[in-house]
Amino acid sequence: MTHAYRPFARRTAVAWLAGLVLSLALPAGAQDRAQRLPAVELRAGFHLIRAKVARTPEQRAIGLMHRKELGANDGMLFVFEQPATQCFWMKNTLIPLSIAFLDDQGRVVNIADMQPQSLDSHCSARPVRFALEMNQGWFARRGIEPGFKLDGPPFAPAR
């Protein structure tokens, strides 16, 4: 499970548990349909990304867990209410992923490769509001490194 963790408020913990129960009961393909996740198109230079958007604690708790595959240019964009150090793990996630932590303008702060079904934490190097998961190696194969700017509707224009 891709999962952001930090100190939970009681309501957030209850939402997380509800998401976990839902995710265990649903097959991989049914998760998006059950959550009705919206999608957004992002651009990394001339590369187009189709990302499902996880905005709520429940959606973020389920993430990409139990999936057996992810399309070549598909991903999941995690959106948080406030900038904070965001940490993810891969419990119940079956495919290897890379995660890019992004600032408000869509600039890559840091990237981490994550192994399936691992409880190892992968955290942003500084507070961020966005994290983008793609198939492992997606960013590296395209030369995307910290400082690279992604474009799309969730990101504020550069100042």
C-alpha positions in Angstrom: 0.0 0.0 0.0 1.3 3.4 -0.8 0.6 5.3 2.3 1.5 8.6 3.7 1.9 8.5 7.4 2.4 11.1 10.1 0.8 11.6 13.5 -2.8 10.8 13.0 -5.7 12.7 14.5 -8.5 10.4 15.6 -10.7 11.2 12.6 -7.8 10.6 10.2 -7.0 7.2 11.8 -10.6 6.1 11.4 -10.6 7.2 7.8 -7.4 5.3 7.2 -8.8 2.2 8.8 -11.9 2.4 6.6 -9.7 2.8 3.5 -7.7 -0.2 4.5 -10.8 -2.4 5.1 -12.2 -1.3 1.7 -8.9 -2.0 -0.1 -8.7 -5.5 1.4 -12.2 -6.3 0.2 -11.8 -5.0 -3.4 -9.8 -6.5 -6.3 -7.2 -4.3 -7.9 -9.2 -2.9 -10.8 -12.3 -2.3 -8.7 -10.5 0.2 -6.4 -10.6 3.1 -8.8 -14.2 2.4 -9.6 -15.2 2.1 -6.0 -13.3 5.3 -5.1 -14.3 7.1 -8.3 -10.9 8.6 -8.5 -10.6 11.6 -10.9 -7.8 11.7 -13.4 -5.5 14.6 -14.4 -3.1 15.0 -17.3 0.4 16.1 -16.3 3.4 16.9 -18.5 7.0 16.2 -17.9 8.6 18.0 -20.8 7.0 16.3 -23.8 6.0 13.2 -21.8 2.3 13.0 -21.0 1.2 11.4 -17.7 -2.3 10.2 -16.9 -2.6 10.2 -13.1 -5.4 9.2 -10.9 -5.8 11.7 -8.1 -5.9 10.6 -4.4 -7.1 13.6 -2.3 -8.8 12.2 0.7 -7.2 10.2 3.6 -9.1 7.1 2.5 -7.9 7.5 -1.2 -4.4 8.1 -0.1 -4.4 5.1 2.2 -5.4 2.7 -0.6 -3.2 4.3 -3.2 -2.0 1.7 -5.8 -2.1 -1.3 -3.5 -3.1 -4.8 -4.8 -2.6 -3.8 -8.5 -0.7 -6.2 -10.7 0.2 -3.6 -13.3 0.2 0.1 -14.1 0.1 1.5 -17.6 3.4 2.8 -19.1 2.5 6.5 -18.6 -0.1 6.0 -15.8 0.5 7.0 -12.2 -1.2 8.3 -9.1 -0.9 11.8 -7.8 -1.3 12.2 -4.0 -2.6 15.6 -3.0 -2.3 16.8 0.6 -4.0 19.7 2.3 -0.9 21.3 3.7 2.8 21.1 2.9 4.5 18.6 5.3 7.2 15.9 5.2 5.3 13.1 3.4 6.3 9.5 3.8 5.2 6.4 1.9 5.6 2.7 2.2 4.6 -0.2 0.0 2.7 -2.7 2.1 0.2 -4.6 -0.1 1.6 -2.9 -3.2 2.6 -5.6 -5.8 4.5 -3.5 -8.4 7.8 -1.7 -8.0 7.2 2.1 -8.1 9.2 5.3 -8.1 7.8 8.3 -6.3 8.6 11.9 -7.0 7.8 14.4 -4.2 6.7 17.7 -5.7 6.4 21.3 -4.4 3.4 23.6 -5.1 4.8 24.6 -8.5 5.3 21.0 -9.6 9.1 21.0 -9.2 10.6 17.7 -8.2 12.1 17.9 -4.6 13.4 14.3 -4.6 12.7 10.9 -6.1 12.8 7.4 -4.4 12.5 3.9 -5.8 10.2 1.7 -3.7 10.1 -2.1 -3.6 6.9 -4.1 -3.5 5.4 -5.2 -0.2 7.9 -3.3 1.9 7.5 -1.4 5.0 10.5 0.8 4.3 9.7 4.5 4.5 10.4 6.9 1.7 10.1 10.5 2.6 10.2 13.9 1.0 13.4 15.8 1.6 11.3 18.9 2.7 7.6 19.7 3.1 5.5 19.1 0.0 1.8 18.9 -1.0 2.2 16.4 -3.9 3.7 13.0 -4.5 3.5 11.2 -7.9 3.9 7.5 -8.1 4.9 5.9 -11.5 6.3 2.5 -12.6 9.8 2.1 -11.1 12.4 3.8 -13.3 10.0 6.0 -15.2 11.6 9.2 -14.0 15.2 8.0 -14.4 14.5 6.7 -18.0 13.4 10.2 -18.9 16.2 12.1 -17.2 13.8 13.6 -14.6 15.7 14.6 -11.5 15.3 17.0 -8.5 14.6 20.5 -9.8 12.7 19.3 -12.9 9.3 21.0 -13.3 6.1 19.1 -14.1 3.2 21.0 -15.6 -0.5 20.5 -15.0 -3.6 21.9 -13.4 -2.8 21.0 -9.8 0.4 23.0 -9.8 0.6 26.8 -9.2 2.3 28.8 -11.9 6.0 29.6 -11.2 6.6 32.8 -9.4 
